Amino acid sequence: MTARPTGLGYFFEDLEVGMSADLLKTVMSNDVIGFAQLSGDTNPVHLSDHFAARTPFRGRIAHGLYTASLISALLGTKLPGPGAIYLEQSLHFRAPVRIGDVIRAYVEVKELDAEKKRVQLACECIVDAKTVLDGEATVLVPSRDRTA
């Protein structure tokens, strides 16, 4: 299980079922504001303390896809890493993520398709030992024998 010598992630041939990677991210107010600006999702539950206080959440929450974007960050930077191409993603939002929460995003290789060079990964985001998001991703991974 070696990373590419160039530091560009893993080749398909380097991957094994059970390999995993994670990252930690503290959700900051400016992250949520920036995500709203980028995505166009300006729902006040994400941006207004006054509005959000009157919702069942009783305070601002991060966008669900902000949390999911941490999975994308893992896939593109750590496992499999640069060169991996996102093909599919299923997401199940289990609980809200609040400003100040520390999210642990985690991916684990579940299945390898050698013919198509595709990898299926289990994905999970956790806050305070509680799953806030889970799902599966499928990515296309460069092969050592196709890279010169």
N, C-alpha and C positions, 0 to 999 in steps of 0.2 A: 504494500500500500504506500506508494511513493507519489508525492506531488510532482507535477511536471518540473523539470530542471529550471525552466524559465520562471517558475513561480506563478504560472497561469492556471492553477487549479489541477484537477484530476482528468486523466484520460479515462475513457470508458473501461479500459482493461485494468485500471488501477482500483476500480470500485468493487466493494464487496457488500453483500447484505449485512446489515447491522452497523455499518459506518454511520457516524452521526456528527453533527456540529450544532453549536448554539451561539447566541449572542444575547447580551443584556442591553436594554435601552430604557432610560427614564423618560417618561412622557412629559414634555414641557409645554407650557401654554403656547410659546412661540412655534413649536412643532405643529400643533393643532391648527393654529392660525395660518401657518405656511401651507399646510396640507389643504385647507379650505381654499386658499388662493389658487393653488395649483390645480385642484380638482374641480373647482367651481361649486362644491358642496358647502354652501354657507348656512346650512340648517343652524338656527340659533341654539339648539341643544349642545352644539360644539363650541359656540363662540360667545354666548351671553350668559353670564352668571345669573342675572335676574330671570331670564326666560327658563333656563335649565333648572333653577330652584323650584319651579312650579311643575316639573315633570316627575314621573315616577322615579327617575334617577336622582332627584334632589340635588343636582349639581351637573356641571359640564362633564361631558364624556368625549373621548377621542373617537374619531371616525373609525368604523370597523375596518375599512380598507387601509387606514393608516397602520393599524395593527397587522393586517395581512401583508403590508408592504415589507415588514421585517422578514417574512418568509422569503420574499423575493430577494432581499438583501443577502440572506444566507445562501440561497441557491446561486446567486451571481458572483459571490465573493469568496465563499468558503467550501461549500459542498453542493454540487460538484465544482463550482467556481467559475472563473471567467471562461467564456466559450460555450457554457451551457445555454440552451435555448428553451425557454418556457413553452410548453405545449398545452398543458391543462392544469387546472387548479379547482379543487372543491373546497368549500369553506363552510364551517358551521360556527356561528357566533354563539357562544355559551353564556357570556357575562360581559357587562360593560367594563371599559377601561377608562380610568379617571386621570385627570391631570395629576402628576406626581407619582403615579404607579410605575414600578419597575417591571418591565415585561421581559420574560425569558422566552425567546423564540428558539425553537428546536426542530431540526429535521433529521430523519433517519432513513437510510436506504432500505426499502422493503422488497423491491423486485428489480431484476436486471433483465432486459430483453436484448440479448447479444445480436440478434439478426437486425434489429432496427436501431440499436445503440440508444435505447431509451431506458430511463431510470425512473422508477416510481418511488416516491418518498412520502413517509408519514410526516405530517406537519402539526406543530402544536405551539400555542403561545400560552404562557402561564403567568399569573400575577398572584403572589402570596400563596403558592401551592394550589391555586385553583385554575383549572383550564378555562381560558376566556375565548379561545378559538382553536379549532382543530380541523383537519382535512387531509387531503392528499394532493401531491403535485406530480406531474409527469414532465420530465425534461429530456431533451436530446443532448447527448454528450459527445464531444469530439473523440474520435478513435485515434489511437497512436498510429495505426497503419494507414490512415487517410491524411496524416499530417506530415509534411516534409519540411 
